[in-house]
Amino acid sequence: MKVDLFDFELPPERIALRPARPRDAARMLVVPAQGTFEDKGVRDLPNLLRAGDVLVFNDTRVIPAQLEGRRGEARIGATLHKRIDLRRWQAFVRNAKRLRIGDVAEFGGGVTAIAEERLTDGSFVLFFDGDEPVEILLERAGRMPLPPYIAGKRATDARDREDYQTMFAVEDGAVAAPTAALHFTPELIAGLDAVGVGRETLTLHVGAGTFLPVKAEDTDEHTMHSEWGRIEAEVADRLNGVRRSGGRVIAVGTTSLRLLESATGEDGIIRPFSGDTDIFITPGYSFRAVDGLMTNFHLPKSTLMMLVSAMMGRERMMAAYDHAIANGYRFYSYGDSSLLLP
């Protein structure tokens, strides 16, 4: 399909630079398969789901993966993208022409890394010196890797350390938040418990590739980035049980959805999973694992805009986005939510 089919005009003032406070005060657009859109709030979620439904959350934790430093006299920036092993990370480098294989980058606080390899996509493999875990080094030298559409408009600050982390975050490794779950609070979870909506967690370490633009003119020509994920056997078993009993599996965020679909065979059975996934979901895809999706509003011509269009239909999603823009919804990572029920 032509990538331009997923384009739309977004007024700059619709991009949220801070999250709603409290988190569950955000608005939520309910998009059913047919009929009118419903303007609701995230706090309405317990009334919009049914007893026996289950929400699936991503428990990845965002690490301070944005580094600023020098190679000699040259200033460089590095955004870690994907862990390779205990001391190596794949990273996108700003001012990369000043960094050569074998160079040492200094990021402050005694944190240094050697550029070991340049990959075909232009990113580097960085080897971090020392005996301390890389996560400790990043806590000392790094900052939260806010998306470029936020970081380009304001500086990252101390509030982002909390704001850009979900209440479910326990597994270190993401360099972008699973933002659909940013809206959840203990109070909202209590409301869901009260009406019999269950919850499960999986892990998908979101990479910086999620923000890469689709440069190809046709979706068939786009190479999807890969990310590491895991679904435990007991989680897969419980989710299969939910579906057998007539409950719906609702993914909270496109990251949860992509991993669930990666782990599910043509027979509709969700299986344990551990490894990389580069699944690219576009219109025409037949969903196997999920019955709905809670997600924020995505960038034009992005792989995520294609994913939600695959779930609801392109024309339906374009109409929903037109409605959201006309009615003042806030977009992107710190923005409002939508509930897609095909």
ZIWOTA-V988723 format. One record per residue. SS is DSSP state (~ for helix, > for strand, _ for the rest). NEAR is the number of other C-alpha atoms within 12 Angstrom. D_LAST is the distance of its C-alpha to the last C-alpha in Angstrom with 1 decimal. Layout:
# ZIWOTA-V988723
SS_NEAR_D_LAST, SS_NEAR_D_LAST
This chain:
# ZIWOTA-V988723
__21_21.2, >_21_23.3, ~_27_22.7, ~_21_23.7, ~_24_20.5, ~_35_18.8, __27_21.7, __25_22.0, __20_24.8, __26_24.7, __18_27.7, ~_17_29.4, ~_18_29.7, ~_28_25.9, >_31_26.3, __30_26.8, __31_30.0, __32_29.8, __35_27.2, __28_26.9, __17_29.5, __19_28.8, ~_32_25.8, ~_33_23.5, ~_24_24.7, __36_22.2, >_35_19.8, >_37_16.1, >_42_13.8, >_38_10.7, >_36_8.0, >_26_5.9, __23_4.6, __18_8.4, __13_11.5, __14_13.2, __25_12.6, >_24_14.2, >_28_17.0, >_26_17.4, >_27_19.2, ~_39_18.6, ~_30_21.0, ~_29_18.6, ~_39_16.3, ~_29_18.2, ~_21_17.5, ~_30_13.7, __33_13.4, __22_15.1, __24_18.2, __27_17.7, __36_14.7, >_39_15.9, >_43_15.6, >_44_16.9, >_45_19.3, >_45_21.5, __37_25.1, >_36_26.7, >_36_29.4, >_46_30.3, __43_33.9, __38_36.2, __44_35.8, >_36_37.2, >_38_40.9, >_33_43.6, >_29_46.9, >_27_49.6, >_30_51.0, __15_54.6, __12_54.8, >_21_51.4, >_21_48.5, >_28_45.2, >_32_41.8, >_40_39.6, >_42_36.0, >_45_35.5, >_39_32.4, >_38_32.6, >_34_35.0, __21_37.2, __15_39.5, __19_41.3, __27_43.1, >_27_41.3, >_37_38.3, >_38_36.8, >_38_37.0, >_37_36.5, >_36_39.8, >_24_40.7, __21_44.1, ~_26_43.7, ~_19_46.6, ~_21_48.9, __35_47.9, __25_49.4, __22_49.2, __18_51.5, __26_51.3, >_27_51.0, >_36_48.7, >_32_49.7, __33_47.1, __20_49.4, __16_50.1, __20_51.6, __31_48.3, >_33_48.9, >_39_47.0, >_30_48.3, >_32_46.4, >_25_46.5, >_23_44.5, >_24_42.6, __18_39.5, __10_38.4, __17_35.7, __18_38.5, __31_37.8, >_38_40.5, >_36_41.1, >_41_42.8, >_32_45.1, >_34_45.7, __24_49.3, __17_50.6, __15_50.2, __17_47.7, __19_44.1, ~_32_42.2, ~_30_40.0, ~_21_43.2, ~_29_44.3, ~_36_41.1, ~_24_41.4, ~_24_44.9, ~_27_44.2, __35_40.6, >_34_38.3, __38_34.5, __40_32.8, __40_31.0, __34_28.8, ~_26_31.0, ~_27_29.5, ~_29_30.8, ~_21_33.9, __13_35.0, __16_35.2, __15_36.8, __19_38.4, __26_36.9, __20_38.5, ~_12_38.9, ~_16_36.0, ~_30_33.6, ~_22_34.7, ~_23_32.9, ~_32_30.2, __42_28.8, __39_28.5, __36_25.9, __31_27.2, __32_26.2, __31_28.2, __21_30.8, >_27_30.8, >_31_32.7, >_37_31.6, >_44_28.9, __45_30.0, __44_26.9, __51_25.0, __47_21.5, ~_47_21.1, ~_47_17.9, ~_47_20.1, ~_46_22.9, ~_45_21.7, __41_22.5, __24_25.8, ~_19_27.6, ~_21_27.3, ~_28_23.5, ~_28_23.5, ~_18_26.0, ~_24_23.7, ~_29_20.9, ~_23_23.6, ~_18_24.9, __21_21.8, __20_21.3, __29_18.6, >_31_19.8, >_30_20.0, >_31_21.0, >_39_22.2, >_41_22.7, >_42_24.6, >_46_23.9, __41_26.7, __43_25.2, __40_27.6, ~_38_28.8, ~_32_27.3, ~_34_24.0, ~_32_25.9, __25_27.4, __25_26.7, __30_25.6, __19_29.0, __19_28.4, __18_27.8, >_20_25.4, ~_27_22.7, ~_18_24.7, ~_14_27.6, __25_26.1, __20_27.2, __29_24.7, __24_26.4, __27_26.6, >_36_26.2, >_33_27.5, >_38_25.4, >_32_25.9, >_36_24.1, __24_26.7, ~_20_27.1, ~_18_26.9, ~_29_23.6, ~_30_22.1, ~_19_23.7, ~_29_22.3, ~_41_18.7, ~_31_19.2, ~_21_20.8, ~_30_17.8, ~_24_15.6, ~_18_18.6, __15_19.0, __16_15.5, __27_14.4, __30_11.3, >_44_12.1, >_40_10.9, >_42_12.6, >_42_14.7, __45_15.3, ~_44_14.9, ~_48_18.2, ~_44_16.9, ~_45_13.9, ~_47_16.4, ~_46_18.9, ~_48_16.8, ~_37_15.7, ~_36_19.4, __37_20.6, >_27_18.6, __17_20.2, __15_19.1, __14_19.8, __23_16.8, __26_19.6, >_34_19.5, __28_23.1, __27_25.4, >_27_25.5, >_21_28.2, >_19_28.7, >_26_27.5, >_29_24.1, __26_23.7, __28_20.3, __34_19.0, __34_15.4, __33_15.1, __29_13.3, __17_13.9, __20_13.3, __22_11.9, __34_10.5, __27_12.8, __36_13.0, __40_10.0, __35_7.1, >_38_6.4, >_44_8.9, >_45_11.7, >_44_13.6, >_43_16.3, __46_16.8, __45_18.0, __34_21.0, __30_21.1, __34_21.4, __36_20.5, ~_41_19.0, ~_38_16.4, ~_41_15.5, ~_38_15.1, ~_38_12.9, ~_47_10.3, ~_37_10.7, ~_30_10.2, ~_39_6.7, ~_33_5.7, __29_9.1, ~_29_12.4, ~_23_13.4, ~_28_10.4, ~_40_11.1, ~_29_14.8, ~_23_14.7, ~_38_13.1, ~_38_15.9, ~_22_18.5, ~_24_17.7, ~_35_18.1, ~_25_21.3, ~_16_22.7, __20_22.2, __24_23.8, __34_21.2, __34_22.7, >_39_21.5, __38_21.7, __42_23.0, __41_24.6, __43_22.3, __47_19.6, >_47_16.2, >_47_12.6, >_42_9.8, >_40_6.3, >_31_3.8, __26_0.0
